[in-house]
Amino acid sequence: MAILPEERIHLIISGADYDRIEEGMKRYPGSRLYVVANQHPIAGHVAHDKEVAAHLEEIARKNGYWPDRYETWKVNYYDFKMAFLSFYRFYTMMELEGKEVVVNITGGTKLVAIAATLAALFARPHILYFIAKNYSIVDGAPVSRGFVEVPIPIGPLFAIGHLVLPDNSTKKAILNYLRDHDGAETMAEIIGTTDKRKVALCSYHLNEMEKEGLVGRESGRYRLTDLGDLVSQMSEVRLELEKEVASHR
């Protein structure tokens, strides 16, 4: 069954690629438009960001997104992990609420577009990219003009994201313990018991997570890798949002 526009959220990453951003609005209208903007722009970016924001708001109104259907969403443009988790939280909330999300990554910085795309591996919004028809040089900088008619959908490999996030409660508990306690020396410390069966189960999952690159050994302690820390935070975000959505039903 086709998703109705009133169940669709359209999200764009702000940028000066106006033709390509507007085309996405026209092709995939929704009940609400979110414009991703830089949370803390550096001094040299402030004036440009304000100009882009004003132009995008004008385009949004032209396409029927009045203030009650238009929202600016701030993301840290200089911290990849924070940007990734912000997109993951947004996508997951929309997924749990049963809304379709269309994300146009044509605008914005490469770091934010990559974060938005990788986060989509775990919640499956529709990611779109419009190719510019041509470029011209204005004041020494390239400016895109027009767009190729057919957007590039990005998504055939998104199912692999669900192979990465642990769906086992013991794995989740181990990851959360290691993150909350900055690691552990023994398995008994992690699970809070010396019961042989439980220690053996913990050992099995720790070995699996070491192979997956989520856990490592450092100075005699089990510790999360950078990937393990990120996966632990993602699991926590999803659990938090599942509880929040369930409380409103």
C-alpha positions in Angstrom: 0.0 0.0 0.0 1.4 3.4 -0.9 2.3 5.8 1.8 0.1 8.8 1.8 1.8 12.3 1.9 0.3 13.0 5.3 2.3 10.1 6.7 5.5 11.3 5.0 8.2 13.5 6.5 10.5 15.4 4.1 14.0 16.2 5.4 16.6 18.3 3.6 20.2 19.1 4.5 20.5 22.9 4.0 22.7 24.1 1.3 22.8 26.4 -1.7 21.8 23.7 -4.2 18.3 25.3 -4.5 17.1 23.8 -7.7 17.9 20.2 -6.6 16.5 20.7 -3.1 13.2 22.2 -4.4 12.8 19.3 -6.9 12.8 16.9 -4.0 10.1 18.9 -2.3 8.0 18.7 -5.4 8.5 15.0 -6.1 8.0 13.8 -2.5 5.6 16.2 -0.7 4.8 15.4 2.9 3.0 16.7 5.9 6.0 18.3 7.4 9.4 19.6 6.2 12.5 19.5 8.4 15.5 21.6 7.3 18.8 20.4 8.8 21.1 23.3 9.8 24.4 23.8 11.5 24.0 23.9 15.3 27.1 26.0 16.0 28.5 27.5 12.8 32.0 29.0 13.0 32.3 32.7 12.5 33.1 32.5 8.8 30.0 30.4 8.1 27.3 32.5 9.9 26.4 35.0 7.2 26.3 32.3 4.5 24.1 30.0 6.7 21.6 32.9 7.3 21.4 33.6 3.6 20.8 29.9 2.8 18.2 29.6 5.6 16.2 32.6 4.3 16.3 31.3 0.7 15.2 27.8 1.7 12.4 29.2 3.8 11.2 31.1 0.8 11.3 27.9 -1.4 9.5 26.0 1.3 6.6 28.4 1.4 6.4 28.4 -2.4 5.9 24.7 -2.1 3.2 24.9 0.6 5.3 24.4 3.7 4.1 27.3 5.9 5.5 27.8 9.4 3.2 25.3 11.0 4.6 22.6 8.6 8.2 23.8 8.5 10.9 23.3 11.1 14.6 23.9 11.3 16.5 21.0 13.0 19.9 21.8 14.4 22.8 19.2 14.0 26.4 19.5 15.0 28.2 19.8 11.6 31.7 19.3 13.1 31.2 16.1 15.1 30.5 13.1 13.0 29.4 10.8 15.9 27.0 13.4 17.3 25.6 14.1 13.8 25.2 10.4 13.1 23.4 9.8 16.5 21.1 12.8 15.8 20.0 11.4 12.5 19.7 7.9 14.0 17.4 9.3 16.7 15.3 11.2 14.3 14.9 8.3 11.8 14.1 5.8 14.6 11.4 8.0 16.2 9.8 8.4 12.8 10.0 4.7 12.1 8.4 3.9 15.5 5.6 6.4 14.8 4.9 4.7 11.5 6.0 7.6 9.3 7.8 7.5 6.0 10.9 9.7 5.9 12.4 11.0 2.6 15.9 12.6 3.0 17.4 14.8 0.3 21.2 14.8 1.0 22.0 17.0 -2.0 22.8 20.1 0.1 25.0 20.6 3.1 28.5 19.3 3.8 29.9 15.9 3.0 30.4 15.0 6.6 26.7 15.6 7.4 25.5 13.9 4.2 27.6 10.8 5.1 26.3 10.8 8.7 22.7 11.0 7.4 23.3 8.2 4.9 25.0 5.8 7.3 22.4 6.4 10.0 19.8 5.3 7.4 21.4 1.9 7.4 19.6 1.2 10.7 16.2 2.8 10.2 15.7 2.7 6.4 14.4 6.2 5.4 14.5 6.9 1.6 17.8 8.7 0.8 17.9 10.8 -2.4 20.6 12.6 -4.2 20.0 14.9 -7.3 22.8 15.3 -9.7 23.4 18.9 -11.0 22.8 19.3 -14.7 25.7 21.7 -15.0 28.1 23.9 -13.0 29.3 27.5 -13.5 31.9 29.5 -11.7 30.6 32.5 -9.8 33.1 34.7 -7.9 35.6 31.9 -8.2 33.3 29.2 -6.7 31.4 26.5 -8.5 27.6 26.9 -8.5 25.2 24.2 -9.6 22.4 24.8 -12.1 19.4 22.6 -12.8 19.2 18.9 -12.1 19.3 15.6 -13.9 15.7 14.4 -14.2 16.0 11.1 -12.3 17.3 11.3 -8.7 19.7 8.7 -7.5 18.0 6.5 -4.8 20.5 5.3 -2.2 19.4 2.2 -0.3 19.9 -1.3 -1.8 22.4 -2.2 1.0 20.4 -0.7 3.9 19.3 -4.1 5.2 22.9 -4.8 6.4 22.4 -2.2 9.2 20.2 -4.6 11.0 23.0 -7.2 11.1 25.2 -4.8 13.1 22.9 -3.7 15.9 22.7 -6.5 18.6 19.3 -8.0 19.1 20.4 -10.2 21.9 19.7 -8.9 25.5 22.9 -10.4 26.9 25.0 -8.6 24.3 23.2 -5.3 24.9 23.7 -5.7 28.7 27.5 -6.4 28.2 27.9 -3.4 25.9 26.0 -1.1 28.3 28.0 -2.3 31.3 31.4 -1.8 29.6 30.3 1.7 28.5 29.0 2.7 31.9 32.0 1.4 33.8 34.8 2.2 31.4 35.4 -1.5 30.9 35.9 -4.5 33.2 38.6 -6.9 34.2 36.6 -10.1 34.5 33.4 -11.6 33.1 32.1 -12.1 36.6 32.4 -8.4 37.1 30.3 -7.7 34.0 27.5 -10.1 34.9 27.7 -9.8 38.6 28.0 -13.5 39.4 30.5 -16.4 39.3 27.9 -18.8 38.1 29.7 -21.1 35.6 26.9 -21.3 33.1 26.4 -17.5 33.0 30.1 -16.9 32.9 30.4 -19.3 29.9 27.5 -17.5 28.1 29.2 -14.1 28.8 32.5 -15.5 27.4 30.7 -16.7 24.3 29.2 -13.3 23.6 32.4 -11.4 24.4 34.3 -13.5 21.9 31.7 -12.9 19.3 31.8 -9.1 20.0 35.6 -9.1 19.8 35.3 -10.7 16.3 32.8 -8.1 15.3 35.1 -5.3 16.4 32.8 -4.1 19.3 35.0 -5.1 22.2 38.8 -5.3 22.7 41.3 -6.0 25.4 43.4 -3.1 26.8 45.7 -3.3 29.8 44.0 -6.4 31.1 40.5 -5.0 30.8 37.7 -5.6 28.4 36.8 -2.2 26.8 34.5 -1.0 24.1 36.1 0.0 20.8 34.9 3.2 19.2 32.5 1.1 17.1 31.3 -0.7 20.2 30.7 2.6 22.0 28.6 3.9 19.1 26.6 0.7 18.8 25.9 0.8 22.6 24.6 4.4 22.3 22.4 3.5 19.4 20.9 0.5 21.3 20.2 2.8 24.2 18.6 5.5 21.9 16.3 2.9 20.3 15.2 1.5 23.7 14.5 5.0 25.0 12.4 5.9 22.0 10.5 2.6 22.1 9.5 3.3 25.7 8.6 6.9 24.8 6.4 5.8 21.9 4.8 3.0 23.9 3.9 5.4 26.7 1.9 7.6 24.3 -0.2 4.7 23.0 
